[in-house]
Amino acid sequence: MLSVNELEDRLIDLAFAEDIGDGDHTTLCCIPETAMGKSHLLIKEDGILAGVEVAKRVFARFDPEMKVEVLIGDGAHVRKGDIAMVVSGKVRSLLQTERLMLNIMQRMSGIATMTNKYVERLKGTNTHVLDTRKTTPGMRMLEKQAVKIGGGMNHRIGLFDMILLKDNHVDFAGGIANAINRCHEYLREKGLDLKIEIEVRNFDELRQAMECGGINRIMLDNFSVADTRKAVEMVAGRFETESSGGITFNTIRDYAECGVDFISVGALTHSVKGLDMSFKAC
């Protein structure tokens, strides 16, 4: 399996190939190869900054001679007008890396900012905000990094690092007990040690999951606040609990106050607005 750095490098290479193709003809036609310059990253909207370390990788991968002076790091609260970094080097390199760097940093900063709002919303509770697999194809590692920078927690990274028996798995397997038992048989056969979570849709499935056991976490899917409170009381600390499905910024506090351990929020990554910023000559 590829490491995080290898995945990021592949993404960066693909993004440059997509953007530059056989050459940035606009830059090549009007900027001399020897021209040197400097640009700064201007923040145009309040939020949480994310993607600084990835931006440094973008610059270094394209042109190792580019110099980056970081003024504000990942996770910092930024305000409109702040200068986050200053980059110097060949003008051609500054122009050709600008858009990719901005695309990554705006996206990651938007996710970190959104995540931080949800985390702040749950202050004083013992509930953690989780992301999901509802990410931009190819950018999952970056988007999940942004969630952590914003103060949230990662759920599973992909289909390989945790067992999550969802409704379709349960239905195709022939029920809760069948799904859990087959899961344990598979893990024994493969010699794997993975945490197991199962999604339940009602109290009958919750009782079946608790009776069967052999799981780490129960996901309460589309439960109301009242039913969530009752479910948490039934579980009584025997398993971790997670709420999911249709939970909004306005309702998440109500679910947290039911005592669930985790709340997963797809909106952290699937419908977030990028944080406004620009890369200008200075």
C-alpha positions as protocol buffer text, in pm:
chain_id: "A"
residue {
  index: 1
  type: MET
  ca { x: 0 y: 0 z: 0 }
}
residue {
  index: 2
  type: LEU
  ca { x: 124 y: 349 z: -84 }
}
residue {
  index: 3
  type: SER
  ca { x: 229 y: 581 z: 198 }
}
residue {
  index: 4
  type: VAL
  ca { x: 58 y: 916 z: 258 }
}
residue {
  index: 5
  type: ASN
  ca { x: 353 y: 1100 z: 104 }
}
residue {
  index: 6
  type: GLU
  ca { x: 349 y: 876 z: -203 }
}
residue {
  index: 7
  type: LEU
  ca { x: -24 y: 933 z: -249 }
}
residue {
  index: 8
  type: GLU
  ca { x: 24 y: 1309 z: -218 }
}
residue {
  index: 9
  type: ASP
  ca { x: 308 y: 1306 z: -471 }
}
residue {
  index: 10
  type: ARG
  ca { x: 94 y: 1113 z: -719 }
}
residue {
  index: 11
  type: LEU
  ca { x: -190 y: 1360 z: -672 }
}
residue {
  index: 12
  type: ILE
  ca { x: 45 y: 1657 z: -723 }
}
residue {
  index: 13
  type: ASP
  ca { x: 196 y: 1503 z: -1036 }
}
residue {
  index: 14
  type: LEU
  ca { x: -147 y: 1427 z: -1181 }
}
residue {
  index: 15
  type: ALA
  ca { x: -270 y: 1778 z: -1102 }
}
residue {
  index: 16
  type: PHE
  ca { x: 28 y: 1939 z: -1276 }
}
residue {
  index: 17
  type: ALA
  ca { x: -20 y: 1713 z: -1579 }
}
residue {
  index: 18
  type: GLU
  ca { x: -387 y: 1808 z: -1589 }
}
residue {
  index: 19
  type: ASP
  ca { x: -320 y: 2181 z: -1563 }
}
residue {
  index: 20
  type: ILE
  ca { x: 3 y: 2236 z: -1756 }
}
residue {
  index: 21
  type: GLY
  ca { x: -20 y: 1968 z: -2024 }
}
residue {
  index: 22
  type: ASP
  ca { x: 249 y: 2030 z: -2288 }
}
residue {
  index: 23
  type: GLY
  ca { x: 333 y: 2371 z: -2144 }
}
residue {
  index: 24
  type: ASP
  ca { x: 197 y: 2689 z: -1983 }
}
residue {
  index: 25
  type: HIS
  ca { x: 211 y: 2882 z: -2309 }
}
residue {
  index: 26
  type: THR
  ca { x: 81 y: 3203 z: -2150 }
}
residue {
  index: 27
  type: THR
  ca { x: 372 y: 3217 z: -1906 }
}
residue {
  index: 28
  type: LEU
  ca { x: 631 y: 3084 z: -2150 }
}
residue {
  index: 29
  type: CYS
  ca { x: 548 y: 3346 z: -2413 }
}
residue {
  index: 30
  type: CYS
  ca { x: 588 y: 3654 z: -2192 }
}
residue {
  index: 31
  type: ILE
  ca { x: 809 y: 3569 z: -1893 }
}
residue {
  index: 32
  type: PRO
  ca { x: 1188 y: 3523 z: -1948 }
}
residue {
  index: 33
  type: GLU
  ca { x: 1329 y: 3199 z: -1810 }
}
residue {
  index: 34
  type: THR
  ca { x: 1574 y: 3386 z: -1587 }
}
residue {
  index: 35
  type: ALA
  ca { x: 1320 y: 3628 z: -1434 }
}
residue {
  index: 36
  type: MET
  ca { x: 1304 y: 3605 z: -1054 }
}
residue {
  index: 37
  type: GLY
  ca { x: 1023 y: 3723 z: -830 }
}
residue {
  index: 38
  type: LYS
  ca { x: 827 y: 3689 z: -510 }
}
residue {
  index: 39
  type: SER
  ca { x: 457 y: 3626 z: -430 }
}
residue {
  index: 40
  type: HIS
  ca { x: 262 y: 3621 z: -106 }
}
residue {
  index: 41
  type: LEU
  ca { x: -44 y: 3424 z: 0 }
}
residue {
  index: 42
  type: LEU
  ca { x: -313 y: 3675 z: 92 }
}
residue {
  index: 43
  type: ILE
  ca { x: -601 y: 3561 z: 312 }
}
residue {
  index: 44
  type: LYS
  ca { x: -931 y: 3718 z: 202 }
}
residue {
  index: 45
  type: GLU
  ca { x: -1171 y: 3558 z: 449 }
}
residue {
  index: 46
  type: ASP
  ca { x: -1167 y: 3468 z: 820 }
}
residue {
  index: 47
  type: GLY
  ca { x: -1121 y: 3099 z: 897 }
}
residue {
  index: 48
  type: ILE
  ca { x: -883 y: 2816 z: 988 }
}
residue {
  index: 49
  type: LEU
  ca { x: -574 y: 2782 z: 769 }
}
residue {
  index: 50
  type: ALA
  ca { x: -490 y: 2435 z: 634 }
}
residue {
  index: 51
  type: GLY
  ca { x: -267 y: 2299 z: 360 }
}
residue {
  index: 52
  type: VAL
  ca { x: 51 y: 2494 z: 432 }
}
residue {
  index: 53
  type: GLU
  ca { x: 266 y: 2181 z: 453 }
}
residue {
  index: 54
  type: VAL
  ca { x: 108 y: 2039 z: 138 }
}
residue {
  index: 55
  type: ALA
  ca { x: 171 y: 2369 z: -43 }
}
residue {
  index: 56
  type: LYS
  ca { x: 539 y: 2341 z: 46 }
}
residue {
  index: 57
  type: ARG
  ca { x: 541 y: 1997 z: -117 }
}
residue {
  index: 58
  type: VAL
  ca { x: 375 y: 2140 z: -430 }
}
residue {
  index: 59
  type: PHE
  ca { x: 643 y: 2408 z: -467 }
}
residue {
  index: 60
  type: ALA
  ca { x: 930 y: 2168 z: -395 }
}
residue {
  index: 61
  type: ARG
  ca { x: 802 y: 1902 z: -634 }
}
residue {
  index: 62
  type: PHE
  ca { x: 774 y: 2152 z: -920 }
}
residue {
  index: 63
  type: ASP
  ca { x: 1091 y: 2349 z: -854 }
}
residue {
  index: 64
  type: PRO
  ca { x: 1318 y: 2254 z: -561 }
}
residue {
  index: 65
  type: GLU
  ca { x: 1486 y: 2596 z: -578 }
}
residue {
  index: 66
  type: MET
  ca { x: 1172 y: 2782 z: -473 }
}
residue {
  index: 67
  type: LYS
  ca { x: 1201 y: 2929 z: -124 }
}
residue {
  index: 68
  type: VAL
  ca { x: 900 y: 2935 z: 110 }
}
residue {
  index: 69
  type: GLU
  ca { x: 877 y: 3158 z: 417 }
}
residue {
  index: 70
  type: VAL
  ca { x: 584 y: 3043 z: 629 }
}
residue {
  index: 71
  type: LEU
  ca { x: 434 y: 3324 z: 837 }
}
residue {
  index: 72
  type: ILE
  ca { x: 120 y: 3143 z: 957 }
}
residue {
  index: 73
  type: GLY
  ca { x: 102 y: 2765 z: 1001 }
}
residue {
  index: 74
  type: ASP
  ca { x: -163 y: 2498 z: 968 }
}
residue {
  index: 75
  type: GLY
  ca { x: -442 y: 2517 z: 1224 }
}
residue {
  index: 76
  type: ALA
  ca { x: -410 y: 2889 z: 1292 }
}
residue {
  index: 77
  type: HIS
  ca { x: -711 y: 3119 z: 1298 }
}
residue {
  index: 78
  type: VAL
  ca { x: -662 y: 3368 z: 1013 }
}
residue {
  index: 79
  type: ARG
  ca { x: -836 y: 3692 z: 929 }
}
residue {
  index: 80
  type: LYS
  ca { x: -897 y: 3880 z: 608 }
}
residue {
  index: 81
  type: GLY
  ca { x: -579 y: 4066 z: 514 }
}
residue {
  index: 82
  type: ASP
  ca { x: -334 y: 3824 z: 678 }
}
residue {
  index: 83
  type: ILE
  ca { x: -26 y: 3714 z: 481 }
}
residue {
  index: 84
  type: ALA
  ca { x: 26 y: 3341 z: 538 }
}
residue {
  index: 85
  type: MET
  ca { x: 345 y: 3283 z: 340 }
}
residue {
  index: 86
  type: VAL
  ca { x: 593 y: 3444 z: 102 }
}
residue {
  index: 87
  type: VAL
  ca { x: 740 y: 3240 z: -183 }
}
residue {
  index: 88
  type: SER
  ca { x: 1037 y: 3346 z: -395 }
}
residue {
  index: 89
  type: GLY
  ca { x: 1197 y: 3193 z: -703 }
}
residue {
  index: 90
  type: LYS
  ca { x: 1163 y: 3189 z: -1078 }
}
residue {
  index: 91
  type: VAL
  ca { x: 858 y: 3386 z: -1191 }
}
residue {
  index: 92
  type: ARG
  ca { x: 766 y: 3102 z: -1425 }
}
residue {
  index: 93
  type: SER
  ca { x: 757 y: 2864 z: -1130 }
}
residue {
  index: 94
  type: LEU
  ca { x: 547 y: 3102 z: -921 }
}
residue {
  index: 95
  type: LEU
  ca { x: 291 y: 3135 z: -1199 }
}
residue {
  index: 96
  type: GLN
  ca { x: 273 y: 2765 z: -1281 }
}
residue {
  index: 97
  type: THR
  ca { x: 231 y: 2648 z: -920 }
}
residue {
  index: 98
  type: GLU
  ca { x: -17 y: 2921 z: -820 }
}
residue {
  index: 99
  type: ARG
  ca { x: -345 y: 2755 z: -913 }
}
residue {
  index: 100
  type: LEU
  ca { x: -268 y: 2407 z: -781 }
}
residue {
  index: 101
  type: MET
  ca { x: -145 y: 2546 z: -450 }
}
residue {
  index: 102
  type: LEU
  ca { x: -455 y: 2766 z: -418 }
}
residue {
  index: 103
  type: ASN
  ca { x: -694 y: 2486 z: -513 }
}
residue {
  index: 104
  type: ILE
  ca { x: -549 y: 2265 z: -240 }
}
residue {
  index: 105
  type: MET
  ca { x: -522 y: 2531 z: 28 }
}
residue {
  index: 106
  type: GLN
  ca { x: -864 y: 2682 z: -34 }
}
residue {
  index: 107
  type: ARG
  ca { x: -1027 y: 2339 z: -21 }
}
residue {
  index: 108
  type: MET
  ca { x: -838 y: 2224 z: 287 }
}
residue {
  index: 109
  type: SER
  ca { x: -889 y: 2555 z: 469 }
}
residue {
  index: 110
  type: GLY
  ca { x: -1261 y: 2545 z: 394 }
}
residue {
  index: 111
  type: ILE
  ca { x: -1286 y: 2195 z: 542 }
}
residue {
  index: 112
  type: ALA
  ca { x: -1079 y: 2290 z: 847 }
}
residue {
  index: 113
  type: THR
  ca { x: -1296 y: 2599 z: 901 }
}
residue {
  index: 114
  type: MET
  ca { x: -1621 y: 2401 z: 873 }
}
residue {
  index: 115
  type: THR
  ca { x: -1489 y: 2129 z: 1103 }
}
residue {
  index: 116
  type: ASN
  ca { x: -1382 y: 2382 z: 1364 }
}
residue {
  index: 117
  type: LYS
  ca { x: -1734 y: 2528 z: 1372 }
}
residue {
  index: 118
  type: TYR
  ca { x: -1879 y: 2184 z: 1447 }
}
residue {
  index: 119
  type: VAL
  ca { x: -1612 y: 2116 z: 1710 }
}
residue {
  index: 120
  type: GLU
  ca { x: -1684 y: 2447 z: 1881 }
}
residue {
  index: 121
  type: ARG
  ca { x: -2055 y: 2365 z: 1870 }
}
residue {
  index: 122
  type: LEU
  ca { x: -1988 y: 2053 z: 2082 }
}
residue {
  index: 123
  type: LYS
  ca { x: -1765 y: 2219 z: 2343 }
}
residue {
  index: 124
  type: GLY
  ca { x: -1847 y: 2096 z: 2692 }
}
residue {
  index: 125
  type: THR
  ca { x: -1968 y: 1754 z: 2572 }
}
residue {
  index: 126
  type: ASN
  ca { x: -1769 y: 1431 z: 2540 }
}
residue {
  index: 127
  type: THR
  ca { x: -1868 y: 1378 z: 2177 }
}
residue {
  index: 128
  type: HIS
  ca { x: -1617 y: 1379 z: 1891 }
}
residue {
  index: 129
  type: VAL
  ca { x: -1687 y: 1497 z: 1536 }
}
residue {
  index: 130
  type: LEU
  ca { x: -1596 y: 1244 z: 1267 }
}
residue {
  index: 131
  type: ASP
  ca { x: -1555 y: 1276 z: 893 }
}
residue {
  index: 132
  type: THR
  ca { x: -1678 y: 1017 z: 639 }
}
residue {
  index: 133
  type: ARG
  ca { x: -1570 y: 866 z: 305 }
}
residue {
  index: 134
  type: LYS
  ca { x: -1773 y: 1133 z: 122 }
}
residue {
  index: 135
  type: THR
  ca { x: -1458 y: 1294 z: -12 }
}
residue {
  index: 136
  type: THR
  ca { x: -1331 y: 1423 z: -347 }
}
residue {
  index: 137
  type: PRO
  ca { x: -1184 y: 1127 z: -542 }
}
residue {
  index: 138
  type: GLY
  ca { x: -804 y: 1138 z: -518 }
}
residue {
  index: 139
  type: MET
  ca { x: -804 y: 1407 z: -248 }
}
residue {
  index: 140
  type: ARG
  ca { x: -919 y: 1199 z: 49 }
}
residue {
  index: 141
  type: MET
  ca { x: -588 y: 1208 z: 237 }
}
residue {
  index: 142
  type: LEU
  ca { x: -568 y: 1587 z: 206 }
}
residue {
  index: 143
  type: GLU
  ca { x: -931 y: 1638 z: 305 }
}
residue {
  index: 144
  type: LYS
  ca { x: -899 y: 1411 z: 607 }
}
residue {
  index: 145
  type: GLN
  ca { x: -582 y: 1596 z: 708 }
}
residue {
  index: 146
  type: ALA
  ca { x: -788 y: 1916 z: 694 }
}
residue {
  index: 147
  type: VAL
  ca { x: -1052 y: 1767 z: 925 }
}
residue {
  index: 148
  type: LYS
  ca { x: -784 y: 1690 z: 1184 }
}
residue {
  index: 149
  type: ILE
  ca { x: -634 y: 2038 z: 1146 }
}
residue {
  index: 150
  type: GLY
  ca { x: -980 y: 2179 z: 1218 }
}
residue {
  index: 151
  type: GLY
  ca { x: -1003 y: 1977 z: 1540 }
}
residue {
  index: 152
  type: GLY
  ca { x: -1212 y: 1684 z: 1418 }
}
residue {
  index: 153
  type: MET
  ca { x: -1128 y: 1315 z: 1407 }
}
residue {
  index: 154
  type: ASN
  ca { x: -1093 y: 1079 z: 1114 }
}
residue {
  index: 155
  type: HIS
  ca { x: -1331 y: 785 z: 1089 }
}
residue {
  index: 156
  type: ARG
  ca { x: -1181 y: 513 z: 870 }
}
residue {
  index: 157
  type: ILE
  ca { x: -953 y: 625 z: 587 }
}
residue {
  index: 158
  type: GLY
  ca { x: -1094 y: 376 z: 337 }
}
residue {
  index: 159
  type: LEU
  ca { x: -1240 y: 29 z: 305 }
}
residue {
  index: 160
  type: PHE
  ca { x: -916 y: -130 z: 426 }
}
residue {
  index: 161
  type: ASP
  ca { x: -855 y: -4 z: 779 }
}
residue {
  index: 162
  type: MET
  ca { x: -1181 y: -84 z: 960 }
}
residue {
  index: 163
  type: ILE
  ca { x: -1486 y: -307 z: 925 }
}
residue {
  index: 164
  type: LEU
  ca { x: -1809 y: -109 z: 892 }
}
residue {
  index: 165
  type: LEU
  ca { x: -2111 y: -331 z: 838 }
}
residue {
  index: 166
  type: LYS
  ca { x: -2370 y: -98 z: 687 }
}
residue {
  index: 167
  type: ASP
  ca { x: -2735 y: -163 z: 605 }
}
residue {
  index: 168
  type: ASN
  ca { x: -2664 y: -314 z: 263 }
}
residue {
  index: 169
  type: HIS
  ca { x: -2402 y: -550 z: 408 }
}
residue {
  index: 170
  type: VAL
  ca { x: -2649 y: -664 z: 673 }
}
residue {
  index: 171
  type: ASP
  ca { x: -2929 y: -714 z: 420 }
}
residue {
  index: 172
  type: PHE
  ca { x: -2712 y: -905 z: 171 }
}
residue {
  index: 173
  type: ALA
  ca { x: -2563 y: -1117 z: 452 }
}
residue {
  index: 174
  type: GLY
  ca { x: -2907 y: -1214 z: 580 }
}
residue {
  index: 175
  type: GLY
  ca { x: -2920 y: -1021 z: 904 }
}
residue {
  index: 176
  type: ILE
  ca { x: -2719 y: -871 z: 1189 }
}
residue {
  index: 177
  type: ALA
  ca { x: -2590 y: -1195 z: 1340 }
}
residue {
  index: 178
  type: ASN
  ca { x: -2487 y: -1341 z: 1003 }
}
residue {
  index: 179
  type: ALA
  ca { x: -2297 y: -1026 z: 911 }
}
residue {
  index: 180
  type: ILE
  ca { x: -2108 y: -1013 z: 1242 }
}
residue {
  index: 181
  type: ASN
  ca { x: -2028 y: -1386 z: 1248 }
}
residue {
  index: 182
  type: ARG
  ca { x: -1903 y: -1386 z: 889 }
}
residue {
  index: 183
  type: CYS
  ca { x: -1692 y: -1082 z: 970 }
}
residue {
  index: 184
  type: HIS
  ca { x: -1514 y: -1268 z: 1253 }
}
residue {
  index: 185
  type: GLU
  ca { x: -1461 y: -1576 z: 1035 }
}
residue {
  index: 186
  type: TYR
  ca { x: -1303 y: -1357 z: 767 }
}
residue {
  index: 187
  type: LEU
  ca { x: -1075 y: -1176 z: 1011 }
}
residue {
  index: 188
  type: ARG
  ca { x: -954 y: -1506 z: 1159 }
}
residue {
  index: 189
  type: GLU
  ca { x: -896 y: -1653 z: 815 }
}
residue {
  index: 190
  type: LYS
  ca { x: -699 y: -1348 z: 696 }
}
residue {
  index: 191
  type: GLY
  ca { x: -515 y: -1293 z: 1023 }
}
residue {
  index: 192
  type: LEU
  ca { x: -641 y: -936 z: 1045 }
}
residue {
  index: 193
  type: ASP
  ca { x: -698 y: -725 z: 1356 }
}
residue {
  index: 194
  type: LEU
  ca { x: -952 y: -459 z: 1261 }
}
residue {
  index: 195
  type: LYS
  ca { x: -1211 y: -276 z: 1467 }
}
residue {
  index: 196
  type: ILE
  ca { x: -1571 y: -365 z: 1386 }
}
residue {
  index: 197
  type: GLU
  ca { x: -1861 y: -122 z: 1366 }
}
residue {
  index: 198
  type: ILE
  ca { x: -2217 y: -209 z: 1271 }
}
residue {
  index: 199
  type: GLU
  ca { x: -2495 y: 21 z: 1156 }
}
residue {
  index: 200
  type: VAL
  ca { x: -2843 y: -29 z: 1304 }
}
residue {
  index: 201
  type: ARG
  ca { x: -3163 y: 126 z: 1178 }
}
residue {
  index: 202
  type: ASN
  ca { x: -3403 y: 55 z: 1464 }
}
residue {
  index: 203
  type: PHE
  ca { x: -3424 y: -80 z: 1818 }
}
residue {
  index: 204
  type: ASP
  ca { x: -3476 y: -439 z: 1701 }
}
residue {
  index: 205
  type: GLU
  ca { x: -3144 y: -430 z: 1511 }
}
residue {
  index: 206
  type: LEU
  ca { x: -2979 y: -258 z: 1810 }
}
residue {
  index: 207
  type: ARG
  ca { x: -3089 y: -543 z: 2040 }
}
residue {
  index: 208
  type: GLN
  ca { x: -2964 y: -803 z: 1791 }
}
residue {
  index: 209
  type: ALA
  ca { x: -2625 y: -633 z: 1765 }
}
residue {
  index: 210
  type: MET
  ca { x: -2590 y: -612 z: 2142 }
}
residue {
  index: 211
  type: GLU
  ca { x: -2692 y: -977 z: 2188 }
}
residue {
  index: 212
  type: CYS
  ca { x: -2447 y: -1094 z: 1923 }
}
residue {
  index: 213
  type: GLY
  ca { x: -2160 y: -881 z: 2056 }
}
residue {
  index: 214
  type: GLY
  ca { x: -1811 y: -906 z: 1913 }
}
residue {
  index: 215
  type: ILE
  ca { x: -1819 y: -545 z: 1792 }
}
residue {
  index: 216
  type: ASN
  ca { x: -1650 y: -222 z: 1896 }
}
residue {
  index: 217
  type: ARG
  ca { x: -1900 y: 42 z: 1792 }
}
residue {
  index: 218
  type: ILE
  ca { x: -2268 y: 73 z: 1704 }
}
residue {
  index: 219
  type: MET
  ca { x: -2379 y: 336 z: 1454 }
}
residue {
  index: 220
  type: LEU
  ca { x: -2728 y: 470 z: 1516 }
}
residue {
  index: 221
  type: ASP
  ca { x: -2846 y: 554 z: 1166 }
}
residue {
  index: 222
  type: ASN
  ca { x: -3115 y: 821 z: 1129 }
}
residue {
  index: 223
  type: PHE
  ca { x: -3234 y: 790 z: 1489 }
}
residue {
  index: 224
  type: SER
  ca { x: -3427 y: 1084 z: 1632 }
}
residue {
  index: 225
  type: VAL
  ca { x: -3282 y: 1271 z: 1929 }
}
residue {
  index: 226
  type: ALA
  ca { x: -3525 y: 1098 z: 2166 }
}
residue {
  index: 227
  type: ASP
  ca { x: -3446 y: 754 z: 2025 }
}
residue {
  index: 228
  type: THR
  ca { x: -3074 y: 828 z: 2040 }
}
residue {
  index: 229
  type: ARG
  ca { x: -3100 y: 906 z: 2410 }
}
residue {
  index: 230
  type: LYS
  ca { x: -3288 y: 580 z: 2469 }
}
residue {
  index: 231
  type: ALA
  ca { x: -3036 y: 382 z: 2260 }
}
residue {
  index: 232
  type: VAL
  ca { x: -2738 y: 524 z: 2450 }
}
residue {
  index: 233
  type: GLU
  ca { x: -2907 y: 423 z: 2777 }
}
residue {
  index: 234
  type: MET
  ca { x: -2958 y: 70 z: 2640 }
}
residue {
  index: 235
  type: VAL
  ca { x: -2595 y: 37 z: 2534 }
}
residue {
  index: 236
  type: ALA
  ca { x: -2483 y: 173 z: 2873 }
}
residue {
  index: 237
  type: GLY
  ca { x: -2115 y: 192 z: 2781 }
}
residue {
  index: 238
  type: ARG
  ca { x: -2082 y: -167 z: 2655 }
}
residue {
  index: 239
  type: PHE
  ca { x: -1992 y: -43 z: 2307 }
}
residue {
  index: 240
  type: GLU
  ca { x: -1891 y: 287 z: 2154 }
}
residue {
  index: 241
  type: THR
  ca { x: -2184 y: 472 z: 1998 }
}
residue {
  index: 242
  type: GLU
  ca { x: -2197 y: 687 z: 1687 }
}
residue {
  index: 243
  type: SER
  ca { x: -2482 y: 895 z: 1546 }
}
residue {
  index: 244
  type: SER
  ca { x: -2513 y: 942 z: 1171 }
}
residue {
  index: 245
  type: GLY
  ca { x: -2762 y: 1048 z: 909 }
}
residue {
  index: 246
  type: GLY
  ca { x: -2935 y: 1381 z: 859 }
}
residue {
  index: 247
  type: ILE
  ca { x: -2760 y: 1557 z: 1149 }
}
residue {
  index: 248
  type: THR
  ca { x: -2709 y: 1928 z: 1086 }
}
residue {
  index: 249
  type: PHE
  ca { x: -2513 y: 2205 z: 1253 }
}
residue {
  index: 250
  type: ASN
  ca { x: -2834 y: 2313 z: 1427 }
}
residue {
  index: 251
  type: THR
  ca { x: -2915 y: 1967 z: 1565 }
}
residue {
  index: 252
  type: ILE
  ca { x: -2570 y: 1822 z: 1637 }
}
residue {
  index: 253
  type: ARG
  ca { x: -2555 y: 1960 z: 1991 }
}
residue {
  index: 254
  type: ASP
  ca { x: -2886 y: 1789 z: 2077 }
}
residue {
  index: 255
  type: TYR
  ca { x: -2743 y: 1454 z: 1965 }
}
residue {
  index: 256
  type: ALA
  ca { x: -2419 y: 1510 z: 2155 }
}
residue {
  index: 257
  type: GLU
  ca { x: -2609 y: 1580 z: 2474 }
}
residue {
  index: 258
  type: CYS
  ca { x: -2762 y: 1231 z: 2444 }
}
residue {
  index: 259
  type: GLY
  ca { x: -2418 y: 1095 z: 2533 }
}
residue {
  index: 260
  type: VAL
  ca { x: -2305 y: 945 z: 2202 }
}
residue {
  index: 261
  type: ASP
  ca { x: -1930 y: 906 z: 2167 }
}
residue {
  index: 262
  type: PHE
  ca { x: -1909 y: 1014 z: 1803 }
}
residue {
  index: 263
  type: ILE
  ca { x: -2112 y: 1197 z: 1542 }
}
residue {
  index: 264
  type: SER
  ca { x: -2017 y: 1155 z: 1176 }
}
residue {
  index: 265
  type: VAL
  ca { x: -2081 y: 1452 z: 947 }
}
residue {
  index: 266
  type: GLY
  ca { x: -2052 y: 1407 z: 571 }
}
residue {
  index: 267
  type: ALA
  ca { x: -2094 y: 1781 z: 519 }
}
residue {
  index: 268
  type: LEU
  ca { x: -1740 y: 1841 z: 648 }
}
residue {
  index: 269
  type: THR
  ca { x: -1608 y: 1729 z: 310 }
}
residue {
  index: 270
  type: HIS
  ca { x: -1888 y: 1681 z: 59 }
}
residue {
  index: 271
  type: SER
  ca { x: -2044 y: 2027 z: 50 }
}
residue {
  index: 272
  type: VAL
  ca { x: -1792 y: 2268 z: 195 }
}
residue {
  index: 273
  type: LYS
  ca { x: -1703 y: 2612 z: 54 }
}
residue {
  index: 274
  type: GLY
  ca { x: -1335 y: 2689 z: -1 }
}
residue {
  index: 275
  type: LEU
  ca { x: -1173 y: 2966 z: 205 }
}
residue {
  index: 276
  type: ASP
  ca { x: -1102 y: 3269 z: -14 }
}
residue {
  index: 277
  type: MET
  ca { x: -734 y: 3354 z: -68 }
}
residue {
  index: 278
  type: SER
  ca { x: -505 y: 3468 z: -348 }
}
residue {
  index: 279
  type: PHE
  ca { x: -138 y: 3446 z: -450 }
}
residue {
  index: 280
  type: LYS
  ca { x: -13 y: 3788 z: -559 }
}
residue {
  index: 281
  type: ALA
  ca { x: 319 y: 3932 z: -672 }
}
residue {
  index: 282
  type: CYS
  ca { x: 489 y: 4141 z: -406 }
}
